[in-house]
Amino acid sequence: MSSEMSEVKFDLKPVEKKPSRRYRKGSKYDPILDAFVESQDPLVEVTVTGKDANYLRTQLNKRIEARDLKLKTSVVNNVLYLEKR
């Protein structure tokens, strides 16, 4: 047995800040956001068959953040609303 320590090769490099979390490139919810952005409506009600409004809000918020869109989601009485800021 050798008491010699093995060398570890490494780099340290300064960075300004940690990168923001990346979401996957596309989502099945993107078409909802695309359609709303292209529409003239400032506020819409969104329903997706078989999906709870709060679950939808979470999914859409992830895509809004990832795509840096100026949209706002809200849930009132278990109904999801999308709003342009």
C-alpha positions as CSV (number, residue, x, y, z in Angstrom):
1,M,0.0,0.0,0.0
2,S,1.3,3.4,-0.9
3,S,0.7,6.4,1.3
4,E,1.2,8.7,-1.7
5,M,-2.0,10.7,-2.5
6,S,-3.3,10.4,-6.0
7,E,-3.6,13.7,-7.9
8,V,-7.0,15.1,-8.7
9,K,-7.3,17.2,-11.8
10,F,-9.9,20.0,-11.7
11,D,-10.8,23.5,-12.8
12,L,-12.4,26.3,-11.0
13,K,-13.9,29.1,-13.0
14,P,-15.6,32.2,-11.7
15,V,-19.2,32.8,-12.8
16,E,-21.5,35.8,-12.3
17,K,-24.5,33.8,-11.2
18,K,-26.0,30.3,-11.3
19,P,-28.0,29.6,-14.4
20,S,-31.8,29.6,-14.0
21,R,-33.4,26.2,-14.1
22,R,-34.0,25.0,-17.6
23,Y,-37.3,23.3,-18.5
24,R,-37.5,20.9,-21.4
25,K,-37.8,22.5,-24.8
26,G,-41.4,22.0,-25.6
27,S,-44.6,21.1,-23.7
28,K,-48.0,19.9,-24.6
29,Y,-49.3,23.1,-23.0
30,D,-47.4,25.4,-25.3
31,P,-50.3,25.5,-27.9
32,I,-52.6,26.9,-25.2
33,L,-50.1,29.7,-24.5
34,D,-49.4,30.3,-28.3
35,A,-53.1,30.6,-29.1
36,F,-53.7,33.0,-26.2
37,V,-50.7,35.2,-27.1
38,E,-51.9,35.4,-30.8
39,S,-55.5,36.2,-29.7
40,Q,-56.7,39.7,-29.1
41,D,-58.3,38.8,-25.8
42,P,-56.8,40.2,-22.6
43,L,-58.4,37.6,-20.4
44,V,-59.5,34.0,-21.0
45,E,-60.9,31.0,-19.1
46,V,-58.9,27.8,-19.8
47,T,-60.3,24.3,-19.4
48,V,-58.5,21.1,-20.3
49,T,-60.4,17.9,-20.1
50,G,-59.4,15.7,-17.2
51,K,-57.0,18.3,-15.7
52,D,-57.5,20.2,-12.4
53,A,-57.3,24.0,-12.6
54,N,-54.5,24.2,-10.0
55,Y,-52.5,21.5,-11.8
56,L,-52.9,23.4,-15.0
57,R,-51.8,26.6,-13.4
58,T,-48.6,24.9,-12.2
59,Q,-47.8,23.5,-15.7
60,L,-48.6,26.8,-17.5
61,N,-46.6,28.8,-15.0
62,K,-43.5,26.6,-15.7
63,R,-43.9,27.3,-19.4
64,I,-44.5,31.0,-19.0
65,E,-41.4,31.3,-16.9
66,A,-39.3,29.1,-19.3
67,R,-40.5,31.2,-22.3
68,D,-40.3,34.5,-20.4
69,L,-43.9,35.4,-21.4
70,K,-45.8,38.4,-20.0
71,L,-48.8,36.4,-18.9
72,K,-50.4,35.8,-15.5
73,T,-52.4,32.8,-14.3
74,S,-55.0,32.7,-11.6
75,V,-57.5,30.2,-10.3
76,V,-60.9,31.3,-9.0
77,N,-63.5,28.7,-8.0
78,N,-61.5,26.0,-9.6
79,V,-61.5,27.8,-12.9
80,L,-58.1,28.8,-14.5
81,Y,-57.8,32.2,-16.1
82,L,-55.0,33.5,-18.3
83,E,-54.3,37.2,-18.4
84,K,-52.0,39.4,-20.5
85,R,-49.9,41.7,-18.3
